[in-house]
Amino acid sequence: MKISIIIPAHNEEKFLGKCLESIFAYKTDDLFEVIVVDNASTDRTAEVARAFPGVRVVYEPDKGLTKARERGLLEARSELLAYLDADTRVHRGWFEAIRREFTERKDLVCLSGPYYYYDLHGFKKFFAALSWRLFAPTTYFFVGYMVLGGNFVAKKDALLKMGGFDTSIAFYGEDTNIAWRLHKFGKVLFKMDFYIWTSGRRLIEEGIIRTFAVYALNYIWGVLFHKPFTRAYKDVRREQ
């Protein structure tokens, strides 16, 4: 069971290094390759990635999250593809959880889980944690599928069977689209203990209640109508 980690990255020089450090600190023998998709960056993103031995950098000139995901899909050479955001950090046991779940569940095509935020404090940290704990398990129970775009692992053949990523979706709703299309080919499992650390920069920039509301609306819209509700999005990466 080999894993390709794919990290779409647009202007992520300030965050990418910590993400890669965590991967190599906790990797197991299952890790086959790490691919950083330099998505039309104008900073030192590619340079930061190349400083890590074993990281392969591929360039995607057409800016867009789903376009970078698709480029990673075409480049990857393993049976399992793990998609991380550049501002995430894996923890001890993350790789072992992937092996365990995909070994024990032969029908599993995708594994995902929630975020914990390493740079939120006070009320924002409490509200974010409470929101995940209250709403994610309940929603997943009733809908039957859920994917978080910055923390999911999928079988490559299932991603190819579903036709790859929908590159017409710019940002919001792309992960719900992935979950909906993948669940036609097997189990899409969302587990609260398969978490990952990430930055809360979007929650800080746009407001935590507003941000969670927008994500929730786009999830519901994606489940009901299979398309995102919100088309425009703010590129917080340029703010960093």
N, C-alpha and C positions, 0 to 999 in steps of 0.2 A: 504494500500500500504506500505509494509515493505521493507527495504533496507538492504542488506548485503554489507558491504564494505570489499573488498579483496585487500590486499597489499602484492604483492610478494616482498621479501626482501632478498638480498644476501649481507652480510657485510655492513649493513646500520645503524650502531649504531650512527653515527654522524648526520644523517638526520631524522631518523624515529621518534624521539621524537617530533620534531616540526610538523611533519605531523599529528601525533595522537592528539597533543594539538589543532590543528586547527579543527579537526573533532569534538572533544568534545566541543569546544568553540561555534561552530555554528550549532550543530546538532539539528534536530527537532524530533518530536515523531515518524517520519517515520523510524528512524534508529533502526534496530533490533539487529544488531551485527557487530562487527569489527573483521575481521580475518587477522592476519599477518601470511603469509606463509614464515617460515624460510627456505630459499632455500640453504641448505648446508653452512650456515654461519660459519665462524671461529672466529667471534668477539662477541660482547655483544648484537647483534641484538635481540635475544629472550629475554634477560634480560630486555632490554629497553622496549620492548612490554609488558612484564608481569607487569611492574611497573604501567601500566594504568588499573584500574579496568574496567572490561567489555570487555577487549581485549582477544581474544582467539588465542593462538599460535599453529599452526600445523607445523609439520616438513616434508619437502620434501627433501630427501637426494640426489636426482638426479638433479644436477644443470642445470638450464635452465629456461628462462622466461616463455615460453609456458607450461613447465611442472609445474611450480608454479601456473600459471593461472588455469590449469586443476585441480590441487589439490584443489584450492579454489572453483572451480565450484562444485566439488564433496562434499565439506564440507559445503557449504552455505545452509541456510535453509529459505531464503526469495524468493519472486517472482522476485525482482529486484536485480541484482548484479552490484555493482559499483566497477570498478577496478581503483586503484590509484597507482602511483609509490611512493616509500618510501621518495623521496625528493620533493614531492608535498605538497601544502598547500591549503586547501579549504578556501572559503571566505563567508562572510555573503550573503545569497541568493542562494548559490549553491544547498542546499537541496530543497529549495522552487521551484527552476527551474525544478528539477527532477519531483516533484509532479505535477507541472503545465503541463509540456509537456506530461507526460504519462497519465494524466487525460484527457487532451483535445484531444489527438490523439490516438484513439483506435487501429490504424494500426501500431503504433510505437513499434519497437522491440529494438531499440538502439539509444541512445543519446550521442553525443560527441561534443567536442569543442577544441579550441586552447590553447596554453601555453602563459603565460606571465612569464618573468624571473625575479626573485627577486635578483639575484646576477650578472646581466650583467650591464655594464655601457657604456656611451659614444656611439661610433659608433656601437658596437656590439648590444647594447640595441635597438638603432634606426633601424639597419638593420633587426634584428629579428622581431620587431614589424611591420615594413614595409612589410617584406616578408609574414607574416601571412595575413596581410590586403589585399595585392595585389593578392596573388596566391591561398589561401585556398578557398575563396568564389567562385572564377571563376572555379577552378578545380572541386569543389563539384557540381557546377551547371551543368557542362557538363557530369560528370561521374555519379552522382546520389547517390554516397555513399562515405563516408570517416569516419575513426575512428582513434583517437589518443590513443595509448595504455595506456598512463598514465592518461587518463581522459575520461572514457566511462562508460555508464550504459546500461545494456542489460537485457532483460527478460530471466530468467533462462530456461524457457521451450524452447525458441528459440535457446539458446546456446546448449541445449541438442538435439534439432531437427537437428541442423547442424552437430552434431557429436562431439561436444566439440572442443577443441583447437588442432591445428595441431602441435604436439610436435616434428615434424621433422624440423620445422623452429626454428633456434636458436635465432635470434634477428631481423634483418632487414626484413621488409615486413610482419611481423606477424600481425600487426594491419590492413593492407590492406586486408590480407587474411580473417581476422575476418569480416571486412565490406562487402567484396564480398559475403561471404557465408551467412551472416545474412540477407542481403537484399533480398534473395530469399523467406524469411518468413515474410517480412513486411518492414516498412519504417526505414531506417537508417538515422537519422537526425544529421547533423553537423551544429551547431549554433555558430557564433562568440561571442555571449554574454554568452555562457556557457563555460567560460574559467576557468583555474586553474593556480595558481602560481607554478612554479617549478624552479629547479636549472638549470643553463646553463652550468654545469660542462663539459658535453661532447662537447659543442660548444667551450668552453674555451680550453679544452685539445686538440681537433682535428682541430680546426679552424672553424669559423662560416660559411664561404662560402662553404668550403668543406663538412661540415656536412649537411647543407641544401641541397646541390647538391646530396649527397648520398641518403638522405631520399627521395628526389624527384624522383631520378632514380628508386629506389625500389618501390615507389608508382606506377609509370607508368608501370614498369615491372609487378607488381602484377595485375594491371588492365588488361593489354594486355595478359599476359601469365599465370596468377594465380600462380606465384611462385616468390620468391625473386631473385633479381639480385646479391646481395652481400651476400656471405655466412659467411665470417669471420667478426668478430667485436672485438673491444677493450673493455675490461672490465674496464671502468673508475672507477668503485666502489672500486677496489683494490688500486687505486691511492690515495684515500681520506684518 
